[in-house]
Amino acid sequence: MADIKYYDVILKPVITEKSMSGYADKKYTFLVHPDANKTMIKEAVEKLFEGAKVESVNTMNLDGKKKRRGMTVGRTAKTKKAIVKLTADSKDIEIFSGL
């Protein structure tokens, strides 16, 4: 496994209608590095966003979608998604506050 630093773990936030419904419960969804584990994700969220205390992390591996262009068939890259739940006394994550 490669040496992954905390700033390489979180790739981007997932902003969909389903993920936005969890904001009231302090659940935030991120696309993360495929080799990152739950403890690495927890550490990255707490270091990148000040005042955030992580209660739990749920992860899921997503296979790439099948894509076709004429006779050529291939797949998009595999991804990993993490749903991070913050504790009740922690601050909200600021990048989601304006949505």
N, C-alpha and C positions, 0 to 999 in steps of 0.2 A: 504494500500500500504506500502511496506517495505521502510525502510530508505535507499535510494540509494545514495551513494557518487559519486562525479564526476568521480572518477577513475574506478567505476564499470559500468558506462553507456556504454562506447564503448567496445565491446567485441573483434572485429577484423576487419581489412579492407577487403573489397570485391575486389578481383583482377580478373576481367574477361575482355574479349575483349570489351564488351559493356560499362563497367564502366571506362575502360581506355580511351575510346573516349571522355569522359568528362573532362579529365585533362587539356586540352587546355583552357577550359572555367572556370577553377578552381572549378570543381565539383568533390567531392570525396564521395565515397560510403563506408559505414560502417555497420556491423551488430551491433545492439545495444540491450540493455536490453529490454525485452518485456514490462516492466512497465514504461519505460522512456518516457517523453513527449518532445516536440520540444524545450522548454526553457532549459530543463536539458541537452539535446544533444548540444545545442549551447554553454552553459556554459562549458561543458566537453571539447569540441574541443578547445575553447579559452584558457582553463587552461592547457591542456595537450600539445598543440603545440604552442610554443611561436611565437608571431608575426602574428598569424592567427586571422582574424576578420571575423566573420560569417555574411553573408548577409541574407541567407534564409536556412531553413531546410525543406525538404520534407520527410515524413515517409510513410512506407507501412507495413502492417501486412501480413505475409506469413503463410498460413496453413501448417501443416506437411504433408509430402508425405505419401501415402499409401504404406506399405511394407508388404510382405508376405513371410512366410517361411513354406512351406507345407500347412497344413490346417489352421495354425494360421495367423490371419490378424491383423495388428496394424498400428500405425501411428508414424512418427518421430515427434520430438518436433516442436512446432510453433516458428517462429522467427520474428524479426522485423528488417527492413532495413531502413537506413536513407541516403539520398543524401544531402550533405552539400555543399552549394555554398559560396565561399569566396568572399570578396570585391576585387576590382581591385588593391587596394594599399596594400593588406596584403601579407605576405610571403607565399610561397608554403609549403605544408606539406612534411617534409623530407623523410618519409617512402615511399613515392610514387616517389621520384625524380630519383631513380636508375632504374626504370622500363622502 
